[in-house]
Amino acid sequence: MKGIVEKDESTPGNAWRVVEIRQIVEKDEVDSPRHAKNEASNQHGAIKMSNIHSLHRRRLVAGALALAGPSSATWLRAQTVFPSKSITLLVPYPPGGATDVQARALAHAASKTLKQPIVIMNQPGVSATLAPASMAQRATPDGYTLSLMISNIYRLPHLQKVNYDIPNDFTYICNVTGATLGISVRPDARWKDMKALLADAKSRPGEISYGSAAKGGTSHVAMERLAHAAGVKFNYIPFKGAAEMYNALMGGHLDVAAEAGFGNLVAGGRGRLLAIFNDTRLKARPEVPTIKELGYDIVATGSWGITGPKGMQPQVVQILQEAFRKATDDPEFLRVLDMNDYTKGFMDAASYRSWALKTYADEKLFVEQLNIRIDG
């Protein structure tokens, strides 16, 4: 059944169209010698030949669908052009945070290529894993429901029981960004640098509070590693998202913020960045030291990508991957990344899946070696 799915150069957005099996069958009948013979037959013969053609049609359709497989057959019957309607993109944080703002900018840019709107739906919770987990369980693998995947999700299965399986429950479409994780305080805080913060924490165990956007997330684990290495104890307060956490910091309800997305805060003079968990200093903030150069061998970065439920068609994955790849070069998206000290970290579907599986395996070893717990 060559030609059931073919590239449609006339359709905007690099779409694919599905050639109707019915049309292929009809063409086959017209070109068939039996068709000509049928035209010359008497009425009885025509009826008989019509029955033969009907059987031929049914067998041809059944054979095509069988070759395509059950999921492909459903997809072929259901679609003519992808996308033909709006796409929902789940974001695992509340509105207003750095990741939410980036996702909206990316969605707006990608929608120009896809010629369909991408609607953001915020679904925070469970250390920023509720959105992708619920998508994996409930969404139809047709490309119309996607989710941001935060790097926390690769660690959480090693810390608690989860209802998803990293290797088997997701279709990996592309990674989009890399995040700089930093330690920030209010401008009027007593600590002028990281050494002063750690010295004070050592003299007052458990009295200095810090927060991150997800319990068990990359920032939380990095900060606990630092506390362990420096021999200090902080009072950890988890938040559902970065916006909520930074609001608590500015309101005096939190002493220290350990998270990405500090760019606006620092640029606007509403916060002071004490250190970052990168391997090297930021070009935009060369005065801010890394934790590593302060004597602690700790490097941690975050990332987010886009996934769908398992079983998505390769053609649909390719269309989405290319649309999001183009969107990562959009000037407004790049401006939003730069504003929050994020970097573009695009990976295609194959590279993203390989990276995700390796990260998942690495996190297991990491959790076991450090005996990390998120309960209590």
VOBA-1610 file (N, C-alpha, C; in pm, whole numbers, padded with zeros to 5 digits, always signed):
BEGIN
Met+00084-00121+00000Met+00000+00000+00000Met+00086+00125+00000Lys+00174+00134-00096Lys+00261+00251-00102Lys+00177+00377-00121Gly+00213+00482-00046Gly+00147+00610-00067Gly+00030+00638+00024Ile+00010+00555+00128Ile-00100+00584+00221Ile-00074+00713+00296Val+00052+00733+00341Val+00089+00857+00408Val+00196+00925+00325Glu+00175+01047+00283Glu+00272+01113+00200Glu+00285+01259+00239Lys+00400+01318+00206Lys+00426+01458+00236Lys+00335+01545+00149Asp+00277+01647+00207Asp+00190+01738+00133Asp+00258+01874+00128Glu+00329+01899+00020Glu+00404+02024+00009Glu+00312+02145-00001Ser+00187+02123-00036Ser+00094+02236-00052Ser+00032+02280+00078Thr+00050+02200+00183Thr-00013+02232+00311Thr+00081+02312+00399Pro+00041+02427+00456Pro+00129+02508+00542Pro+00173+02429+00664Gly+00288+02468+00717Gly+00333+02410+00843Gly+00401+02276+00825Asn+00452+02243+00703Asn+00522+02117+00681Asn+00437+01999+00724Ala+00306+02006+00697Ala+00214+01903+00743Ala+00223+01779+00654Trp+00163+01673+00702Trp+00150+01550+00625Trp+00001+01527+00601Arg-00032+01470+00487Arg-00171+01437+00465Arg-00184+01287+00446Val-00297+01237+00481Val-00325+01095+00469Val-00409+01073+00344Val-00360+00993+00253Val-00434+00964+00132Val-00542+00864+00168Glu-00665+00895+00134Glu-00777+00808+00168Glu-00760+00672+00102Ile-00768+00566+00181Ile-00758+00431+00128Ile-00869+00406+00028Arg-00985+00464+00058Arg-01099+00449-00032Arg-01065+00498-00172Gln-00993+00611-00180Gln-00958+00666-00310Gln-00860+00576-00384Ile-00766+00518-00310Ile-00669+00428-00372Ile-00739+00306-00429Val-00834+00254-00351Val-00910+00137-00396Val-00988+00169-00522Glu-01054+00287-00523Glu-01134+00323-00638Glu-01047+00337-00763Lys-00928+00394-00748Lys-00836+00408-00861Lys-00796+00271-00912Asp-00771+00180-00821Asp-00732+00045-00857Asp-00842-00022-00938Glu-00969+00003-00900Glu-01081-00056-00970Glu-01095-00001-01111Val-01077+00131-01124Val-01091+00195-01255Val-00985+00144-01351Asp-00863+00127-01301Asp-00752+00083-01386Asp-00755-00067-01413Ser-00837-00140-01341Ser-00837-00286-01352Ser-00905-00331-01480Pro-00849-00435-01547Pro-00917-00491-01666Pro-01055-00541-01634Arg-01073-00586-01510Arg-01203-00635-01470Arg-01308-00525-01474His-01263-00400-01450His-01355-00287-01456His-01409-00270-01598Ala-01317-00278-01698Ala-01359-00264-01837Ala-01452-00377-01878Lys-01417-00496-01833Lys-01499-00611-01864Lys-01639-00597-01805Asn-01643-00541-01686Asn-01771-00521-01617Asn-01862-00427-01695Glu-01798-00321-01757Glu-01875-00225-01834Glu-01941-00292-01953Ala-01876-00395-02008Ala-01929-00459-02128Ala-02023-00574-02098Ser-02038-00607-01973Ser-02119-00722-01932Ser-02266-00687-01933Asn-02349-00789-01931Asn-02491-00767-01915Asn-02522-00735-01770Gln-02647-00708-01740Gln-02684-00663-01605Gln-02651-00769-01502His-02674-00896-01535His-02643-01003-01440His-02493-01008-01414Gly-02417-00998-01524Gly-02271-01000-01508Gly-02221-00881-01431Ala-02285-00763-01452Ala-02243-00642-01381Ala-02264-00657-01233Ile-02379-00717-01197Ile-02405-00736-01055Ile-02302-00829-00994Lys-02270-00935-01068Lys-02171-01031-01018Lys-02034-00966-01002Met-01993-00889-01105Met-01863-00823-01099Met-01859-00718-00989Ser-01973-00650-00967Ser-01980-00552-00859Ser-01955-00617-00725Asn-02009-00738-00707Asn-01986-00811-00582Asn-01839-00846-00565Ile-01775-00884-00677Ile-01633-00917-00672Ile-01552-00794-00633His-01589-00678-00696His-01517-00555-00663His-01539-00514-00519Ser-01657-00534-00469Ser-01685-00502-00329Ser-01598-00584-00237Leu-01583-00712-00268Leu-01497-00799-00187Leu-01351-00755-00200His-01312-00721-00325His-01175-00674-00349His-01145-00548-00267Arg-01243-00455-00265Arg-01227-00331-00189Arg-01208-00359-00040Arg-01294-00444+00013Arg-01286-00474+00157Arg-01153-00539+00193Arg-01108-00630+00107Arg-00980-00697+00134Arg-00863-00600+00127Leu-00868-00510+00030Leu-00759-00414+00014Leu-00750-00319+00133Val-00865-00268+00177Val-00867-00179+00294Val-00820-00252+00418Ala-00871-00375+00437Ala-00832-00453+00555Ala-00684-00481+00555Gly-00630-00513+00435Gly-00487-00541+00426Gly-00404-00419+00457Ala-00446-00302+00408Ala-00371-00178+00434Ala-00370-00145+00581Leu-00484-00158+00647Leu-00492-00127+00789Leu-00414-00227+00872Ala-00414-00353+00829Ala-00339-00454+00902Ala-00190-00428+00894Leu-00144-00388+00774Leu-00002-00355+00758Leu+00036-00235+00842Ala-00053-00140+00850Ala-00022-00018+00926Ala-00022-00041+01076Gly-00094-00145+01121Gly-00103-00172+01264Gly-00224-00103+01323Pro-00269-00147+01441Pro-00392-00093+01502Pro-00387+00056+01526Ser-00278+00104+01586Ser-00273+00247+01617Ser-00264+00330+01491Ser-00188+00281+01392Ser-00175+00353+01267Ser-00308+00357+01193Ala-00380+00244+01199Ala-00509+00239+01131Ala-00605+00341+01188Thr-00608+00350+01320Thr-00693+00449+01386Thr-00653+00589+01345Trp-00523+00612+01342Trp-00472+00745+01307Trp-00507+00781+01162Leu-00493+00682+01073Leu-00524+00707+00933Leu-00670+00743+00912Arg-00757+00673+00983Arg-00899+00701+00969Arg-00936+00836+01029Ala-00861+00878+01134Ala-00903+00993+01213Ala-00856+01126+01156Gln-00744+01126+01079Gln-00685+01254+01045Gln-00663+01269+00895Thr-00665+01392+00849Thr-00623+01422+00714Thr-00502+01514+00715Val-00500+01610+00804Val-00387+01702+00817Val-00357+01722+00964Phe-00230+01719+01000Phe-00192+01750+01138Phe-00107+01876+01138Pro-00140+01971+01229Pro-00257+01970+01317Pro-00379+02032+01249Ser-00495+01981+01281Ser-00620+02035+01225Ser-00702+02108+01330Lys-00648+02118+01452Lys-00717+02189+01560Lys-00613+02235+01662Ser-00656+02304+01766Ser-00563+02356+01865Ser-00497+02244+01945Ile-00378+02273+01995Ile-00298+02179+02074Ile-00292+02230+02217Thr-00306+02141+02314Thr-00295+02177+02455Thr-00156+02141+02506Leu-00090+02238+02569Leu+00042+02215+02627Leu+00033+02234+02778Leu+00052+02125+02853Leu+00046+02130+02998Leu+00178+02184+03054Val+00167+02275+03151Val+00285+02333+03218Val+00277+02295+03366Pro+00380+02232+03421Pro+00372+02179+03558Pro+00397+02280+03668Tyr+00385+02407+03638Tyr+00400+02514+03736Tyr+00282+02610+03727Pro+00257+02688+03833Pro+00151+02790+03826Pro+00187+02901+03727Pro+00090+02982+03687Pro+00118+03093+03596Pro+00212+03195+03658Gly+00292+03259+03574Gly+00372+03372+03618Gly+00518+03345+03643Gly+00557+03219+03662Gly+00697+03186+03685Gly+00777+03186+03557Ala+00909+03170+03570Ala+00997+03175+03454Ala+00963+03068+03351Thr+00939+02946+03397Thr+00909+02838+03303Thr+00777+02860+03233Asp+00677+02908+03305Asp+00547+02937+03245Asp+00559+03045+03137Val+00633+03149+03167Val+00650+03259+03070Val+00723+03209+02946Gln+00825+03126+02966Gln+00898+03070+02852Gln+00809+02980+02768Ala+00731+02896+02835Ala+00642+02805+02763Ala+00542+02881+02677Arg+00491+02992+02729Arg+00394+03072+02652Arg+00460+03137+02531Ala+00584+03183+02548Ala+00655+03243+02435Ala+00686+03138+02328Leu+00726+03019+02372Leu+00754+02910+02279Leu+00627+02867+02206Ala+00519+02853+02279Ala+00392+02811+02220Ala+00345+02910+02115His+00358+03038+02145His+00316+03141+02050His+00398+03133+01922Ala+00529+03113+01937Ala+00616+03106+01819Ala+00588+02979+01738Ala+00570+02865+01805Ala+00547+02739+01734Ala+00412+02739+01663Ser+00314+02809+01720Ser+00182+02812+01658Ser+00185+02879+01521Lys+00281+02966+01499Lys+00294+03030+01367Lys+00330+02928+01261Thr+00416+02834+01296Thr+00455+02729+01202Thr+00345+02626+01183Leu+00281+02589+01293Leu+00178+02485+01289Leu+00045+02535+01234Lys+00026+02668+01229Lys-00098+02730+01181Lys-00219+02692+01268Gln-00192+02658+01391Gln-00297+02629+01489Gln-00251+02682+01624Pro-00344+02727+01710Pro-00304+02778+01842Pro-00256+02665+01934Ile-00162+02699+02021Ile-00119+02609+02128Ile-00166+02671+02259Val-00253+02603+02328Val-00317+02654+02448Val-00243+02603+02572Ile-00199+02695+02658Ile-00129+02658+02781Ile-00231+02623+02890Met-00207+02510+02955Met-00288+02470+03070Met-00193+02442+03187Asn-00202+02522+03292Asn-00115+02505+03409Asn-00167+02394+03498Gln-00079+02303+03535Gln-00117+02189+03619Gln-00002+02159+03717Pro+00015+02245+03819Pro+00124+02224+03914Pro+00093+02112+04012Gly+00198+02066+04079Gly+00179+01965+04183Gly+00275+01848+04169Val+00293+01775+04279Val+00378+01655+04287Val+00517+01684+04232Ser+00580+01785+04288Ser+00717+01823+04249Ser+00730+01846+04099Ala+00631+01913+04043Ala+00629+01950+03900Ala+00624+01829+03808Thr+00562+01719+03855Thr+00546+01600+03771Thr+00400+01565+03744Leu+00306+01635+03806Leu+00165+01602+03789Leu+00121+01617+03644Ala+00165+01723+03578Ala+00122+01747+03440Ala+00165+01635+03345Pro+00294+01603+03337Pro+00332+01495+03245Pro+00276+01359+03285Ala+00264+01334+03416Ala+00211+01205+03461Ala+00064+01189+03421Ser-00016+01295+03440Ser-00157+01287+03403Ser-00174+01275+03252Met-00088+01343+03177Met-00092+01332+03031Met-00064+01188+02988Ala+00039+01127+03049Ala+00077+00990+03013Ala-00036+00891+03039Gln-00114+00917+03143Gln-00220+00825+03180Gln-00349+00844+03101Arg-00379+00969+03062Arg-00511+00998+03009Arg-00517+01046+02865Ala-00409+01102+02814Ala-00416+01166+02682Ala-00412+01064+02569Thr-00484+01094+02462Thr-00477+01015+02340Thr-00349+01051+02266Pro-00276+00953+02213Pro-00148+00982+02148Pro-00163+01037+02006Asp-00241+01144+01992Asp-00266+01201+01860Asp-00192+01332+01837Gly-00113+01375+01936Gly-00035+01499+01921Gly-00106+01623+01967Tyr-00230+01611+02015Tyr-00306+01729+02055Tyr-00300+01758+02205Thr-00236+01671+02282Thr-00210+01698+02423Thr-00065+01666+02452Leu+00011+01769+02490Leu+00154+01757+02519Leu+00181+01811+02659Ser+00301+01787+02708Ser+00337+01841+02839Ser+00483+01879+02843Leu+00512+01986+02918Leu+00650+02015+02952Leu+00699+01906+03047Met+00824+01866+03029Met+00886+01766+03116Met+01004+01833+03186Ile+00993+01846+03317Ile+01099+01908+03397Ile+01195+01799+03445Ser+01321+01832+03463Ser+01421+01731+03497Ser+01396+01663+03632Asn+01310+01722+03715Asn+01274+01658+03842Asn+01216+01518+03821Ile+01149+01500+03710Ile+01073+01377+03689Ile+01162+01253+03680Tyr+01288+01272+03645Tyr+01379+01158+03634Tyr+01430+01112+03770Arg+01420+01198+03869Arg+01467+01166+04004Arg+01356+01111+04093Leu+01236+01163+04077Leu+01128+01131+04170Leu+01096+00981+04182Pro+01103+00903+04072Pro+01075+00760+04088Pro+01172+00687+04182His+01289+00746+04203His+01387+00686+04293His+01370+00734+04437Leu+01277+00828+04456Leu+01252+00883+04589Leu+01117+00841+04647Gln+01022+00810+04559Gln+00889+00772+04607Gln+00817+00693+04497Lys+00706+00632+04531Lys+00627+00557+04434Lys+00558+00655+04339Val+00565+00627+04209Val+00503+00714+04110Val+00414+00630+04018Asn+00328+00697+03942Asn+00234+00627+03854Asn+00271+00639+03707Tyr+00399+00653+03679Tyr+00446+00660+03541Tyr+00578+00585+03529Asp+00612+00548+03406Asp+00736+00478+03379Asp+00816+00559+03276Ile+00931+00606+03315Ile+01010+00696+03230Ile+01042+00636+03093Pro+01088+00511+03084Pro+01123+00458+02951Pro+01003+00430+02861Asn+00888+00398+02919Asn+00779+00342+02839Asn+00651+00425+02828Asp+00633+00527+02911Asp+00505+00598+02915Asp+00504+00731+02840Phe+00616+00768+02778Phe+00623+00899+02713Phe+00679+00889+02572Thr+00635+00980+02487Thr+00699+01003+02358Thr+00782+01130+02372Tyr+00911+01119+02355Tyr+01001+01233+02373Tyr+01011+01310+02241Ile+00968+01435+02243Ile+00961+01516+02121Ile+01085+01603+02104Cys+01119+01680+02206Cys+01240+01762+02199Cys+01270+01823+02336Asn+01398+01842+02364Asn+01434+01925+02480Asn+01447+02069+02430Val+01420+02163+02518Val+01413+02303+02475Val+01518+02391+02542Thr+01531+02384+02675Thr+01617+02479+02745Thr+01708+02413+02848Gly+01805+02491+02890Gly+01885+02461+03007Gly+01870+02577+03104Ala+01868+02547+03235Ala+01842+02651+03335Ala+01960+02669+03428Thr+01987+02794+03463Thr+02088+02826+03564Thr+02020+02833+03701Leu+02067+02753+03793Leu+02013+02752+03929Leu+02099+02842+04017Gly+02035+02933+04090Gly+02110+03029+04171Gly+02056+03039+04313Ile+02134+03103+04399Ile+02096+03127+04538Ile+02081+03278+04555Ser+01957+03321+04582Ser+01925+03463+04588Ser+01870+03503+04724Val+01892+03629+04761Val+01838+03685+04884Val+01783+03825+04854Arg+01713+03884+04949Arg+01664+04022+04932Arg+01783+04120+04936Pro+01766+04237+04876Pro+01874+04337+04876Pro+01916+04380+05016Asp+01822+04377+05111Asp+01854+04422+05247Asp+01898+04307+05339Ala+01922+04190+05282Ala+01964+04076+05364Ala+02101+04102+05425Arg+02126+04041+05539Arg+02253+04062+05610Arg+02371+03997+05539Trp+02343+03901+05451Trp+02452+03826+05386Trp+02490+03893+05254Lys+02610+03941+05247Lys+02659+04008+05126Lys+02720+03911+05027Asp+02756+03791+05072Asp+02810+03689+04983Asp+02777+03551+05039Met+02815+03449+04965Met+02779+03312+05001Met+02853+03265+05127Lys+02975+03308+05143Lys+03052+03269+05261Lys+02985+03319+05388Ala+02932+03440+05384Ala+02864+03496+05501Ala+02737+03417+05532Leu+02663+03376+05429Leu+02541+03298+05449Leu+02572+03164+05514Leu+02673+03096+05464Leu+02708+02964+05518Leu+02761+02975+05660Ala+02838+03079+05688Ala+02889+03099+05824Ala+02776+03124+05923Asp+02677+03203+05882Asp+02563+03231+05968Asp+02477+03105+05989Ala+02461+03027+05881Ala+02384+02903+05891Ala+02451+02804+05986Lys+02580+02803+05988Lys+02653+02713+06078Lys+02635+02755+06223Ser+02627+02884+06247Ser+02611+02933+06385Ser+02467+02925+06433Arg+02372+02913+06340Arg+02230+02906+06376Arg+02161+02792+06302Pro+02190+02668+06340Pro+02137+02552+06267Pro+01984+02553+06259Gly+01933+02539+06136Gly+01789+02526+06115Gly+01709+02654+06125Glu+01774+02768+06146Glu+01700+02894+06162Glu+01683+02970+06032Ile+01773+02952+05939Ile+01765+03024+05811Ile+01683+02939+05713Ser+01578+02997+05661Ser+01490+02923+05569Ser+01531+02944+05424Tyr+01511+02841+05346Tyr+01528+02856+05202Tyr+01417+02777+05133Gly+01387+02817+05010Gly+01281+02751+04935Gly+01324+02717+04795Ser+01252+02624+04733Ser+01269+02591+04591Ser+01131+02561+04533Ala+01126+02546+04401Ala+00997+02533+04334Ala+00938+02393+04338Ala+01013+02295+04385Ala+00959+02160+04390Ala+01039+02076+04489Lys+00970+02011+04580Lys+01035+01922+04675Lys+01092+01802+04599Gly+01219+01776+04621Gly+01285+01669+04549Gly+01337+01712+04413Gly+01318+01841+04378Gly+01365+01892+04250Gly+01515+01915+04250Thr+01565+01954+04135Thr+01709+01972+04119Thr+01765+02077+04213Ser+01695+02189+04229Ser+01743+02295+04318Ser+01743+02249+04464His+01638+02181+04505His+01629+02129+04641His+01745+02035+04670Val+01769+01941+04580Val+01877+01844+04601Val+02013+01912+04600Ala+02032+02009+04509Ala+02161+02079+04504Ala+02187+02155+04634Met+02085+02218+04688Met+02101+02294+04812Met+02127+02201+04931Glu+02064+02085+04933Glu+02090+01989+05040Glu+02230+01932+05030Arg+02277+01913+04909Arg+02416+01869+04891Arg+02514+01974+04944Leu+02483+02101+04916Leu+02569+02209+04965Leu+02567+02214+05117Ala+02450+02203+05175Ala+02440+02206+05321Ala+02520+02092+05384His+02511+01975+05324His+02585+01859+05374His+02735+01881+05363Ala+02779+01933+05248Ala+02922+01955+05226Ala+02977+02064+05318Ala+02895+02166+05347Ala+02941+02279+05430Ala+02919+02253+05578Gly+02849+02145+05611Gly+02823+02114+05752Gly+02725+02209+05817Val+02621+02249+05740Val+02521+02340+05794Val+02382+02279+05778Lys+02285+02340+05847Lys+02146+02293+05835Lys+02056+02413+05810Phe+01978+02404+05701Phe+01879+02506+05669Phe+01739+02453+05702Asn+01643+02544+05705Asn+01502+02508+05719Asn+01439+02514+05580Tyr+01412+02396+05523Tyr+01361+02391+05385Tyr+01210+02411+05379Ile+01165+02499+05287Ile+01022+02524+05263Ile+00993+02503+05115Pro+00913+02403+05081Pro+00883+02378+04939Pro+00771+02470+04887Phe+00775+02501+04759Phe+00672+02581+04694Phe+00627+02510+04566Lys+00509+02548+04517Lys+00456+02486+04396Lys+00519+02543+04269Gly+00575+02662+04280Gly+00635+02724+04163Gly+00728+02837+04201Ala+00809+02883+04104Ala+00907+02986+04131Ala+00842+03121+04163Ala+00732+03153+04096Ala+00665+03281+04121Ala+00620+03291+04266Glu+00559+03186+04316Glu+00514+03183+04455Glu+00632+03195+04551Met+00740+03126+04520Met+00858+03129+04606Met+00922+03268+04610Tyr+00939+03330+04494Tyr+01002+03463+04490Tyr+00912+03568+04556Asn+00782+03552+04546Asn+00691+03643+04617Asn+00709+03630+04768Ala+00728+03506+04814Ala+00752+03484+04957Ala+00884+03546+05001Leu+00984+03537+04915Leu+01114+03598+04946Leu+01100+03749+04958Met+01035+03812+04860Met+01018+03957+04860Met+00930+04004+04976Gly+00837+03919+05019Gly+00749+03956+05128Gly+00808+03932+05266Gly+00929+03881+05272Gly+00994+03859+05400Gly+00953+03729+05469His+00886+03639+05395His+00843+03511+05452His+00945+03400+05429Leu+01049+03431+05355Leu+01152+03335+05319Leu+01286+03407+05319Asp+01390+03341+05370Asp+01522+03407+05378Asp+01602+03393+05250Val+01598+03275+05189Val+01684+03245+05074Val+01603+03170+04969Ala+01626+03202+04843Ala+01563+03131+04731Ala+01670+03054+04655Ala+01650+02925+04639Ala+01742+02842+04562Ala+01668+02789+04440Glu+01683+02858+04329Glu+01602+02822+04212Glu+01651+02896+04088Ala+01600+02855+03973Ala+01622+02929+03849Ala+01522+03043+03840Gly+01532+03124+03734Gly+01435+03230+03712Gly+01455+03354+03796Phe+01576+03377+03841Phe+01605+03493+03927Phe+01635+03620+03848Gly+01642+03610+03715Gly+01689+03720+03632Gly+01617+03852+03653Asn+01483+03851+03644Asn+01406+03974+03662Asn+01426+04034+03800Leu+01430+03948+03899Leu+01446+03991+04038Leu+01577+04067+04056Val+01685+04008+04006Val+01817+04068+04022Val+01832+04193+03935Ala+01786+04185+03811Ala+01797+04299+03720Ala+01718+04419+03769Gly+01606+04393+03836Gly+01524+04502+03887Gly+01566+04554+04023Gly+01676+04502+04076Gly+01725+04549+04206Gly+01644+04498+04324Arg+01560+04396+04301Arg+01477+04343+04410Arg+01537+04218+04473Gly+01653+04180+04424Gly+01719+04063+04479Gly+01869+04069+04455Arg+01943+03990+04534Arg+02088+03981+04517Arg+02124+03835+04495Leu+02198+03808+04389Leu+02240+03673+04356Leu+02375+03645+04422Leu+02378+03547+04513Leu+02500+03517+04588Leu+02591+03419+04515Ala+02533+03321+04447Ala+02613+03219+04379Ala+02524+03141+04284Ile+02588+03068+04193Ile+02515+02983+04099Ile+02574+02842+04103Phe+02496+02745+04057Phe+02541+02606+04057Phe+02599+02563+03922Asn+02622+02657+03832Asn+02683+02625+03703Asn+02828+02581+03719Asp+02882+02526+03611Asp+03023+02488+03610Asp+03113+02610+03595Thr+03063+02712+03526Thr+03139+02836+03506Thr+03049+02956+03532Arg+03109+03073+03549Arg+03033+03195+03574Arg+02951+03236+03451Leu+02844+03308+03476Leu+02762+03359+03368Leu+02830+03478+03302Lys+02825+03483+03170Lys+02883+03597+03099Lys+02809+03726+03134Ala+02679+03714+03156Ala+02598+03833+03187Ala+02618+03879+03331Arg+02668+03791+03419Arg+02688+03826+03561Arg+02824+03775+03607Pro+02931+03829+03552Pro+03066+03777+03582Pro+03109+03795+03727Glu+03039+03880+03801Glu+03076+03905+03941Glu+03022+03797+04035Val+02932+03712+03985Val+02869+03611+04071Val+02948+03481+04064Pro+02998+03431+04178Pro+03080+03309+04177Pro+02995+03183+04163Thr+03061+03074+04124Thr+02996+02944+04124Thr+03020+02877+04260Ile+02932+02786+04295Ile+02949+02709+04418Ile+03078+02627+04410Lys+03109+02580+04292Lys+03228+02498+04272Lys+03355+02576+04305Glu+03363+02700+04259Glu+03485+02777+04286Glu+03494+02823+04431Leu+03385+02812+04505Leu+03388+02843+04648Leu+03437+02724+04731Gly+03469+02614+04661Gly+03528+02500+04730Gly+03437+02379+04745Tyr+03319+02382+04683Tyr+03226+02270+04694Tyr+03202+02212+04555Asp+03237+02087+04537Asp+03232+02025+04405Asp+03087+01985+04370Ile+03006+02086+04349Ile+02864+02066+04321Ile+02826+02148+04198Val+02782+02080+04094Val+02733+02145+03972Val+02594+02089+03944Ala+02497+02177+03923Ala+02359+02133+03897Ala+02291+02231+03803Thr+02227+02178+03701Thr+02150+02261+03609Thr+02015+02195+03585Gly+01917+02273+03550Gly+01785+02221+03520Gly+01761+02225+03370Ser+01652+02165+03328Ser+01614+02171+03187Ser+01466+02140+03175Trp+01409+02175+03062Trp+01274+02128+03032Trp+01260+02102+02883Gly+01179+01999+02855Gly+01152+01962+02717Gly+01003+01937+02699Ile+00968+01883+02583Ile+00828+01860+02550Ile+00808+01713+02516Thr+00705+01654+02578Thr+00674+01514+02556Thr+00526+01497+02526Gly+00494+01380+02474Gly+00356+01338+02455Gly+00337+01202+02517Pro+00215+01149+02515Pro+00193+01015+02565Pro+00258+00912+02472Lys+00279+00793+02522Lys+00340+00688+02439Lys+00250+00655+02319Gly+00315+00610+02212Gly+00238+00565+02097Gly+00211+00669+01991Met+00275+00785+01999Met+00253+00888+01897Met+00316+00847+01764Gln+00251+00887+01653Gln+00302+00856+01521Gln+00430+00934+01492Pro+00531+00869+01432Pro+00657+00938+01400Pro+00638+01063+01316Gln+00541+01060+01222Gln+00519+01177+01138Gln+00473+01297+01221Val+00388+01272+01319Val+00338+01379+01405Val+00451+01432+01494Val+00533+01341+01547Val+00648+01381+01629Val+00741+01471+01548Gln+00764+01434+01422Gln+00853+01512+01336Gln+00798+01652+01312Ile+00668+01663+01287Ile+00606+01793+01265Ile+00622+01882+01388Leu+00593+01826+01505Leu+00603+01902+01630Leu+00748+01939+01661Gln+00837+01844+01643Gln+00979+01870+01669Gln+01029+01987+01586Glu+00996+01987+01459Glu+01044+02094+01371Glu+00981+02228+01405Ala+00855+02226+01443Ala+00788+02352+01480Ala+00851+02411+01606Phe+00879+02327+01705Phe+00941+02377+01828Phe+01088+02415+01806Arg+01154+02343+01716Arg+01293+02381+01685Arg+01298+02522+01626Lys+01210+02549+01533Lys+01204+02684+01475Lys+01168+02788+01581Ala+01080+02749+01672Ala+01036+02842+01777Ala+01148+02880+01872Thr+01247+02790+01891Thr+01358+02822+01982Thr+01450+02930+01926Asp+01433+02964+01798Asp+01509+03073+01738Asp+01429+03203+01732Asp+01306+03198+01781Asp+01221+03316+01779Asp+01278+03425+01870Pro+01291+03549+01822Pro+01352+03657+01902Pro+01285+03679+02038Glu+01153+03672+02044Glu+01084+03694+02171Glu+01112+03580+02269Phe+01116+03458+02219Phe+01149+03344+02305Phe+01291+03356+02359Leu+01384+03394+02273Leu+01523+03410+02317Leu+01537+03524+02418Arg+01458+03628+02400Arg+01460+03739+02495Arg+01414+03693+02633Val+01308+03613+02635Val+01255+03563+02761Val+01356+03469+02829Leu+01423+03386+02749Leu+01527+03299+02806Leu+01638+03381+02869Asp+01687+03477+02794Asp+01798+03560+02840Asp+01761+03640+02965Met+01638+03683+02971Met+01590+03762+03084Met+01599+03683+03215Asn+01587+03550+03207Asn+01590+03466+03326Asn+01715+03379+03336Asp+01817+03413+03259Asp+01944+03340+03261Asp+01927+03193+03226Tyr+01837+03164+03134Tyr+01825+03031+03076Tyr+01902+03029+02944Thr+01937+02911+02898Thr+02004+02895+02770Thr+01924+02803+02680Lys+01937+02821+02550Lys+01871+02730+02457Lys+01944+02597+02459Gly+01870+02489+02478Gly+01932+02356+02484Gly+01855+02257+02400Phe+01831+02289+02272Phe+01746+02205+02189Phe+01810+02070+02162Met+01730+01964+02177Met+01766+01828+02135Met+01651+01770+02055Asp+01682+01700+01948Asp+01574+01637+01871Asp+01519+01516+01946Ala+01419+01452+01889Ala+01348+01346+01959Ala+01439+01231+02002Ala+01524+01185+01911Ala+01612+01072+01942Ala+01714+01110+02049Ser+01775+01226+02035Ser+01875+01270+02133Ser+01812+01295+02270Tyr+01693+01352+02268Tyr+01623+01380+02393Tyr+01588+01252+02468Arg+01538+01154+02397Arg+01505+01027+02461Arg+01631+00961+02520Ser+01740+00960+02444Ser+01865+00901+02494Ser+01913+00972+02620Trp+01908+01106+02615Trp+01950+01185+02731Trp+01860+01158+02852Ala+01730+01149+02829Ala+01635+01127+02938Ala+01659+00991+03006Leu+01682+00888+02927Leu+01704+00755+02985Leu+01836+00749+03062Lys+01938+00817+03009Lys+02066+00821+03081Lys+02052+00899+03211Thr+01982+01012+03206Thr+01961+01093+03326Thr+01883+01014+03431Tyr+01783+00942+03387Tyr+01701+00858+03476Tyr+01789+00755+03548Ala+01877+00691+03475Ala+01967+00592+03535Ala+02069+00658+03629Asp+02122+00773+03587Asp+02220+00845+03670Asp+02158+00892+03801Glu+02034+00937+03795Glu+01968+00987+03915Glu+01950+00876+04019Lys+01928+00754+03974Lys+01914+00641+04066Lys+02042+00622+04147Leu+02154+00624+04077Leu+02283+00609+04145Leu+02309+00726+04239Phe+02275+00845+04192Phe+02297+00966+04270Phe+02217+00963+04401Val+02090+00925+04391Val+02003+00919+04509Val+02053+00814+04608Glu+02095+00700+04556Glu+02143+00593+04644Glu+02273+00630+04713Gln+02364+00694+04640Gln+02493+00731+04697Gln+02480+00836+04807Leu+02390+00932+04787Leu+02375+01040+04884Leu+02267+01014+04989Asn+02195+00903+04972Asn+02087+00868+05066Asn+01987+00983+05080Ile+01945+01036+04965Ile+01853+01151+04964Ile+01712+01104+04995Arg+01642+01180+05078Arg+01503+01151+05111Arg+01424+01281+05097Ile+01296+01270+05057Ile+01213+01390+05050Ile+01095+01381+05146Asp+01085+01272+05221Asp+00977+01263+05318Asp+01017+01332+05447Gly+00915+01366+05526Gly+00945+01431+05654Gly+00963+01580+05643
//
